[in-house]
């Protein structure tokens, strides 16, 4: 009888010591899986379900944003259903933008911290004395939440930390949404008008008015007008924009006592707007003041367009303007009512 010996590796796998080690390995794998599953269940609410700030938008009655270097800040407060800038005499701001920002904040969840050390807080710029933005939210009786916002690791991502807590979190939020520039929040349509409501325009040496039939005419002239130029002027005045608000206090640098333009706009409801527009010293900016409003508006050359140099002859049709005999007598300065009391120091040409 021939006995064939098994010289392969299979008998070694059946050795008691190998079987024991294999069983121990399987036990370790099962134990690790069990720990991970249990840990995931315990940490899941903290990572995906727990609100970060624990607020609702309706709770917030005020918010403040400060830049890390302290050079810019904005304080917004709720007034009924709108939001205003508390530092600019109640200047209206973009209420829809504020409400959307609050909704985004309220929807933030508390993720697991990516770091907790003091060195990490400084590195990510969320330390108490070194940050990109400091956000504070106030309720009816005082502060209700806050957030220190630091560097941005990517698109619509920021590092942030709750004041008083060591953990640094990475949040789905854009740094630009937490702007400390007040011009990023202000309402930009305060000077806009309905074009069809404008029925009179008076500048230094001419008056343009619209009759009951909707036909525009130049005072003291029966010459035909360039309708395209008149329409463009109306459109410019109706949609007059600005780049920011300089404040509520006059400044000699605004040159408001030497305006380039003294403009009067009459409206169909009987009201009148008076604009004094000047060129700021050592600047490319222009400054507009309406005596009915407390604010000084900052405009660019683009905002003003043809208003900067339009003359009465520019309003005439091309044929009439080219005809030397078709000269237009400028309107008497006395036909332009004086500016309101606040800006009564007019140059002689508009008194």
C-alpha positions as CSV (number, residue, x, y, z in Angstrom):
1,X,0.0,0.0,0.0
2,X,1.4,3.3,-1.0
3,X,1.1,6.3,1.3
4,X,1.1,9.7,-0.5
5,X,2.4,12.5,1.8
6,X,0.7,15.9,1.7
7,X,3.6,18.4,1.2
8,X,1.3,21.4,0.3
9,X,0.4,24.4,2.4
10,X,-3.2,23.3,3.1
11,X,-2.3,21.2,6.2
12,X,-0.7,24.2,7.7
13,X,-3.9,26.2,7.5
14,X,-5.6,23.5,9.6
15,X,-2.9,23.8,12.3
16,X,-4.4,24.8,15.7
17,X,-2.3,27.9,16.1
18,X,-3.3,29.2,12.6
19,X,-7.0,28.5,13.3
20,X,-6.7,30.4,16.5
21,X,-5.1,33.4,15.0
22,X,-7.7,33.5,12.2
23,X,-10.5,33.4,14.7
24,X,-8.8,36.2,16.7
25,X,-8.6,38.4,13.6
26,X,-12.2,37.8,12.7
27,X,-13.2,38.8,16.3
28,X,-11.1,42.0,16.1
29,X,-12.8,43.0,12.8
30,X,-16.2,42.4,14.2
31,X,-15.4,44.4,17.3
32,X,-14.0,47.3,15.2
33,X,-17.2,47.4,13.1
34,X,-19.3,47.4,16.1
35,X,-17.5,50.3,17.7
36,X,-17.7,52.3,14.5
37,X,-21.4,51.7,14.1
38,X,-22.1,52.6,17.7
39,X,-19.9,55.7,17.5
40,X,-21.6,56.8,14.3
41,X,-25.0,56.5,15.9
42,X,-23.9,58.5,18.9
43,X,-22.2,61.3,16.9
44,X,-24.7,61.5,14.0
45,X,-27.0,64.1,15.7
46,X,-24.1,66.3,16.6
47,X,-22.7,66.2,13.0
48,X,-25.9,66.5,11.0
49,X,-28.9,67.4,13.0
50,X,-28.1,69.8,15.8
51,X,-28.5,73.5,14.9
52,X,-25.3,75.5,15.3
53,X,-26.8,78.7,16.6
54,X,-30.1,77.6,17.8
55,X,-32.0,80.6,16.5
56,X,-34.9,81.4,14.2
57,X,-34.9,84.4,11.9
58,X,-37.9,85.9,13.6
59,X,-36.0,86.0,16.9
60,X,-33.3,88.3,15.5
61,X,-34.0,92.0,16.0
62,X,-30.5,93.2,15.2
63,X,-27.2,92.1,13.8
64,X,-23.7,93.5,13.8
65,X,-20.7,92.6,11.7
66,X,-17.2,93.8,12.4
67,X,-14.1,93.3,10.3
68,X,-11.0,91.8,11.9
69,X,-9.0,94.9,11.5
70,X,-11.7,97.1,13.0
71,X,-11.8,99.4,10.0
72,X,-15.3,98.4,8.9
73,X,-18.5,97.6,10.7
74,X,-22.3,97.6,10.1
75,X,-25.2,97.5,12.5
76,X,-28.6,96.6,11.2
77,X,-31.8,96.6,13.1
78,X,-35.3,95.5,12.4
79,X,-38.1,98.1,12.1
80,X,-41.5,96.4,11.7
81,X,-41.1,94.4,8.4
82,X,-38.0,96.2,7.2
83,X,-34.3,96.5,8.1
84,X,-32.3,99.7,8.5
85,X,-28.8,100.8,9.2
86,X,-28.7,102.0,12.8
87,X,-25.5,104.0,12.2
88,X,-26.9,106.0,9.3
89,X,-30.0,107.6,10.7
90,X,-32.2,104.7,9.7
91,X,-31.0,104.3,6.1
92,X,-33.1,101.5,4.5
93,X,-31.1,98.4,3.6
94,X,-31.9,95.4,1.5
95,X,-34.4,93.6,3.8
96,X,-34.7,90.6,1.5
97,X,-30.9,90.1,1.6
98,X,-30.9,90.4,5.4
99,X,-33.7,87.9,5.8
100,X,-32.0,85.4,3.5
101,X,-28.8,85.8,5.5
102,X,-30.6,85.0,8.7
103,X,-32.3,82.0,7.2
104,X,-28.9,80.7,6.1
105,X,-27.5,81.2,9.6
106,X,-30.5,79.5,11.2
107,X,-30.1,76.5,8.9
108,X,-26.4,75.9,9.8
109,X,-25.8,72.5,11.5
110,X,-23.1,71.8,14.1
111,X,-20.4,69.7,12.4
112,X,-17.7,67.9,14.3
113,X,-14.8,70.2,15.1
114,X,-11.8,70.0,12.9
115,X,-9.5,71.3,15.7
116,X,-9.7,72.5,19.3
117,X,-6.3,73.9,20.1
118,X,-5.4,77.5,20.7
119,X,-2.8,77.3,17.9
120,X,-5.5,76.0,15.5
121,X,-7.8,78.9,16.4
122,X,-5.1,81.4,15.5
123,X,-4.1,79.5,12.4
124,X,-7.7,79.5,11.1
125,X,-8.3,83.1,12.2
126,X,-11.1,82.4,14.6
127,X,-9.4,83.5,17.8
128,X,-11.0,86.0,20.1
129,X,-8.5,88.7,19.1
130,X,-7.7,87.5,15.5
131,X,-10.6,86.9,13.1
132,X,-11.9,87.9,9.7
133,X,-15.4,88.8,10.9
134,X,-17.2,88.9,14.2
135,X,-21.0,88.4,13.9
136,X,-23.4,89.2,16.8
137,X,-27.1,88.6,16.8
138,X,-29.5,90.4,19.1
139,X,-33.0,89.5,20.2
140,X,-35.6,91.7,21.8
141,X,-33.7,91.8,25.2
142,X,-30.1,91.4,24.1
143,X,-27.5,89.1,22.5
144,X,-28.8,85.7,21.5
145,X,-25.9,84.3,19.4
146,X,-22.5,85.1,17.9
147,X,-20.0,83.7,15.5
148,X,-16.3,84.2,14.9
149,X,-15.5,83.7,11.2
150,X,-12.1,83.1,9.8
151,X,-10.4,82.0,6.6
152,X,-12.1,80.4,3.7
153,X,-10.8,77.0,2.6
154,X,-12.9,77.0,-0.6
155,X,-16.0,78.1,-2.4
156,X,-18.7,79.0,0.0
157,X,-16.8,77.5,2.9
158,X,-15.4,79.2,6.0
159,X,-13.8,78.2,9.3
160,X,-15.8,79.5,12.2
161,X,-16.0,79.2,16.0
162,X,-18.7,79.9,18.5
163,X,-17.5,82.4,21.1
164,X,-16.6,80.7,24.4
165,X,-16.1,77.3,22.7
166,X,-12.7,75.8,21.7
167,X,-13.8,73.9,18.6
168,X,-13.1,75.1,15.1
169,X,-15.8,74.2,12.6
170,X,-15.9,74.2,8.8
171,X,-19.2,75.7,7.7
172,X,-21.1,76.0,4.4
173,X,-21.1,79.8,4.2
174,X,-19.5,82.4,2.0
175,X,-17.3,85.0,3.6
176,X,-18.7,87.6,1.2
177,X,-22.2,87.0,2.7
178,X,-20.9,88.2,6.0
179,X,-19.7,91.6,4.7
180,X,-18.8,94.4,7.2
181,X,-19.1,97.0,4.4
182,X,-22.3,99.0,4.9
183,X,-22.5,99.7,1.2
184,X,-23.0,96.0,0.6
185,X,-26.2,96.1,2.5
186,X,-27.8,99.5,1.7
187,X,-30.9,99.9,-0.4
188,X,-29.7,101.2,-3.8
189,X,-33.0,102.5,-5.2
190,X,-33.8,105.5,-2.9
191,X,-33.4,108.0,-5.8
192,X,-35.4,106.1,-8.4
193,X,-38.6,107.6,-9.8
194,X,-41.3,106.5,-12.2
195,X,-40.3,108.2,-15.5
196,X,-43.9,109.0,-16.4
197,X,-44.3,110.9,-13.2
198,X,-41.6,113.4,-14.1
199,X,-43.2,116.5,-15.7
200,X,-40.5,119.2,-15.1
201,X,-36.8,119.4,-15.1
202,X,-34.9,122.6,-14.2
203,X,-31.2,123.2,-14.4
204,X,-29.1,126.3,-14.2
205,X,-30.1,128.0,-17.4
206,X,-33.0,126.1,-18.8
207,X,-36.3,124.5,-17.9
208,X,-37.9,121.6,-19.6
209,X,-41.6,120.9,-18.9
210,X,-44.3,118.5,-20.1
211,X,-47.8,119.6,-20.9
212,X,-51.1,117.8,-20.3
213,X,-50.8,115.9,-23.6
214,X,-47.4,114.6,-22.6
215,X,-45.4,116.8,-25.0
216,X,-42.1,118.2,-23.7
217,X,-41.0,121.8,-24.5
218,X,-38.2,124.1,-23.6
219,X,-39.2,127.2,-21.8
220,X,-39.1,130.4,-23.8
221,X,-38.6,128.5,-27.0
222,X,-40.9,127.0,-29.7
223,X,-38.1,125.0,-31.3
224,X,-38.6,121.3,-31.7
225,X,-36.7,119.0,-29.3
226,X,-34.6,116.0,-29.9
227,X,-37.0,113.4,-28.5
228,X,-34.2,110.8,-28.2
229,X,-32.1,113.1,-26.0
230,X,-35.1,114.1,-23.9
231,X,-36.1,110.5,-23.4
232,X,-32.5,109.6,-22.4
233,X,-32.5,112.4,-19.9
234,X,-35.8,111.3,-18.4
235,X,-34.5,107.7,-18.2
236,X,-31.3,108.9,-16.5
237,X,-33.2,110.9,-13.8
238,X,-35.7,108.1,-13.2
239,X,-33.0,105.5,-12.6
240,X,-30.4,107.6,-11.0
241,X,-28.1,105.3,-9.0
242,X,-25.4,105.7,-6.5
243,X,-22.4,103.7,-5.2
244,X,-22.7,104.2,-1.5
245,X,-23.7,106.6,1.3
246,X,-21.0,108.8,2.8
247,X,-22.9,109.6,6.0
248,X,-25.3,112.2,7.4
249,X,-22.8,115.0,8.2
250,X,-21.6,117.5,5.7
251,X,-17.8,117.6,5.0
252,X,-15.9,120.4,3.3
253,X,-14.4,117.8,1.1
254,X,-17.8,117.2,-0.5
255,X,-17.7,120.7,-2.1
256,X,-21.5,121.0,-1.6
257,X,-21.2,124.8,-1.4
258,X,-19.9,124.8,-4.9
259,X,-22.1,122.4,-6.8
260,X,-21.6,121.4,-10.4
261,X,-25.3,120.8,-10.8
262,X,-28.4,122.3,-9.1
263,X,-31.2,120.2,-10.3
264,X,-35.0,120.4,-9.7
265,X,-37.3,117.6,-10.7
266,X,-41.1,118.3,-10.6
267,X,-43.4,115.3,-10.3
268,X,-47.0,114.8,-11.3
269,X,-48.2,114.5,-7.6
270,X,-47.1,118.1,-7.0
271,X,-43.9,117.2,-5.1
272,X,-40.4,118.4,-6.1
273,X,-37.0,116.9,-5.7
274,X,-34.0,119.2,-5.3
275,X,-30.5,117.7,-6.0
276,X,-27.3,119.4,-5.3
277,X,-24.4,117.5,-7.0
278,X,-20.8,118.4,-6.4
279,X,-17.4,116.9,-7.2
280,X,-15.6,115.7,-4.1
281,X,-12.1,117.1,-3.5
282,X,-9.2,114.9,-4.6
283,X,-11.5,112.2,-5.7
284,X,-13.3,110.8,-8.8
285,X,-16.5,110.6,-6.8
286,X,-19.5,112.9,-6.9
287,X,-21.7,113.8,-4.0
288,X,-25.5,114.2,-4.2
289,X,-27.6,115.8,-1.4
290,X,-31.3,116.0,-1.3
291,X,-32.5,118.3,1.5
292,X,-35.5,116.1,2.1
293,X,-33.2,113.3,3.1
294,X,-30.4,113.2,5.7
295,X,-27.9,111.3,3.7
296,X,-25.0,112.2,1.3
297,X,-24.9,109.9,-1.6
298,X,-21.7,108.9,-3.5
299,X,-22.0,108.7,-7.2
300,X,-19.7,108.0,-10.1
301,X,-19.3,109.7,-13.4
302,X,-21.1,106.7,-15.0
303,X,-24.1,107.2,-12.7
304,X,-24.5,110.9,-13.7
305,X,-23.8,110.4,-17.4
306,X,-25.1,113.2,-19.6
307,X,-26.2,115.2,-16.6
308,X,-22.7,116.4,-16.1
309,X,-22.5,118.5,-19.3
310,X,-25.9,118.7,-20.9
311,X,-26.8,122.2,-22.3
312,X,-30.1,123.6,-23.6
313,X,-28.9,123.3,-27.2
314,X,-28.3,119.6,-26.7
315,X,-32.1,119.2,-26.2
316,X,-32.9,120.7,-29.6
317,X,-33.3,118.5,-32.7
318,X,-30.2,118.3,-34.8
319,X,-31.4,120.6,-37.5
320,X,-32.4,123.3,-35.1
321,X,-29.2,123.1,-33.1
322,X,-27.2,123.5,-36.3
323,X,-29.1,126.6,-37.3
324,X,-27.5,129.7,-35.8
325,X,-30.8,131.6,-36.1
326,X,-32.4,129.0,-33.9
327,X,-30.7,130.0,-30.8
328,X,-32.7,129.4,-27.6
329,X,-33.0,132.1,-25.1
330,X,-32.1,130.6,-21.7
331,X,-34.9,130.5,-19.2
332,X,-34.7,133.3,-16.7
333,X,-33.0,132.2,-13.5
334,X,-35.9,133.7,-11.6
335,X,-38.1,130.9,-13.0
336,X,-36.2,128.3,-11.1
337,X,-37.4,128.3,-7.5
338,X,-34.7,128.7,-4.9
339,X,-33.5,125.6,-3.2
340,X,-35.0,124.8,0.2
341,X,-33.7,126.5,3.3
342,X,-31.1,123.9,4.2
343,X,-29.2,124.6,1.0
344,X,-30.1,128.2,0.4
345,X,-26.6,129.4,-0.2
346,X,-26.9,129.1,-3.9
347,X,-24.5,130.4,-6.6
348,X,-25.9,133.5,-8.2
349,X,-27.0,131.7,-11.3
350,X,-29.7,129.7,-9.4
351,X,-31.0,132.2,-6.9
